Amino acid sequence: MTAPDTLPPELAELGELLREDPPRPDPAWARELDARAAAGFHRPPRRSPWKALRRHRRALIPAVSFACVALLVVGLSTADLSGDESASSGGGGATSAESAGSGAESAGSAGSAGRAAPMMAPAPGGGSAASDGRDRRAQERSAALILAARPREVDRVAAGVLRVTDDAGGFVASSTVAGGNRSEAGGSFELRIPAARLDRALAALSRLAKVRQRSQSSRDITAQTVSARERLREARREREGLLRALADATTLNETEAVKARLRSVNGRIAAARASVRRVVNRAAYANVSVELVAEHGGAAGVGGDGRWTPGDALRDAGRVLEVAAGIAVIVLALLVPLALLAGLGLLAARMLGHRRRERALDMA
Amino acid sequence: MSATLEPPTSAGPAPLDFDALYRGARDDVYAYVVTLLRDRGAAEDVTAQAFERAFRKARSYDHGKGGPRAWLFGIARHAALDELRRRKRTATLAADPEDASGMGGRSVEDAAERAVERAAVRAALAGLPPRDRELIALKFHAGLDNAELAAVLGVSVSNAGTQLHRAMTKLRRAVDDRS
């Protein structure tokens, strides 16, 4: 013990009295505490979560690694690795998988909202199908797709376009394809697809290659259909009347005159039938325009000639590192403020605890 | 109880000898706590709790933050103040049995007079504010020097000396008022 050498003698004397007479513990309690101390203050150890984690670190390492890899994969898949500016600006950079995932029912899902027309636009004049007394409204539907593929894959995609058209029960109105590994490889197709299978066919086409642009439109042709059928009915009624007149004709002149009118009416009937057939076909088959373009620089870093060169590999590696660094920055941006908040909270809790203790001393 | 809680290293500071610390400080910690709380039962519990906490924290003992006794009394102080917060009440210090130790060689009259003086000092101490009681208990019951006192209270050494002087002056005045 250190002597209170800084105190004046009269206070030091008090200190001596205090030192001579400190409160002493009860011997029984002291023995008990000695025994507890000798036993190492034994009590069931509290399980620290960190210790528990440390115990299972062997199992945790793969889990943490998997989480990191999953994070990286998610980051890479959400990032556009192609670096193809035209793809991202032209059609939203949607991949075929995305198009398929979004479902064929959503109109213009791969194209930008501004470009894509609604798939089932309301007919001019509005109203529901039954509001004007017609059971069904006739719609003429059309769609346009721009697909991008590596030059060496143009032939495969072109074959896929034909296959999808056949599967849908449609036909190719016209097509041009330039295949091979040339940079000008590509093609264009004018397809007629049954309107009832258009959505499914578009989804299948979108899966063939990267969709750069996709748009759909529909036009109400109910009035034209009704008009063509009405003209056909009128011509038939007129012919029935002429046939009755022919039966009633008594003179040769009357007969010839009626026959001449019948020929004219028959011609109008044929024209009306063709008109009805045309308008029905317009409603039954959708026009689908597919443009297939070669993608230079390749989605997976493939060169214009279709080969994956060391330069492409370096570029891809740089891009992967770039994305990984981006993910790390995002994670840090989340963790740093959280750590700061936690630190401030801990500091505040300690300060509060200290103040409460001191206040308890003052209030005692 | 493990006497040494850290493996000795040639370069680092000496490991904390908890066994020696416990043996040397058990009664001092109790004296400090009972002076602060003025409740023997609570003081026993708090003292035991303080040693238990110290035992569990021994591995995190930092030599750079004062000596082992200052560290131990810091823990005891926290435990005592936590007890004060919990109870929000005080109990009167039970009278200690008269201790005849330390009176060897003195006459019976001198010893009796000394015992009366000690009783007066003890009673005066019990009437002081808690902060003053704490300072005096740390200094004269626990035997801390001013540097250790400062480490326990979280103040500078000179401030600790000044506070102690004021507390002792108050005690002197209280003793004089009683006589």
Interface residues (C-beta under 8 A of the other chain):
Chain A: M1 T2 P4 T6 L7 E10 L11 L14 G15 L17 L18 R19 E20 D21 P22 P23 R24 P25 D26 W29 A30 L33 D34 R36 A37 A38 A39 G40 F41 R43 R356 R357 E358 A360 L361 D362 M363 A364
Chain B: M1 S2 Y22 R26 D27 D28 Y30 A31 V34 T35 L36 R40 A43 E44 T47 A48 F51 E52 F55 R56 H78 L81 D82 L84 R85 K88 T90 L93 D96 D99 G102 R114 E117 R118 V121 R122 L125 P130 R131 E134 I136 K139 F140 H141 G143 L144 D145 N146 G161 L164 H165 M168 T169 L171 R172 V175
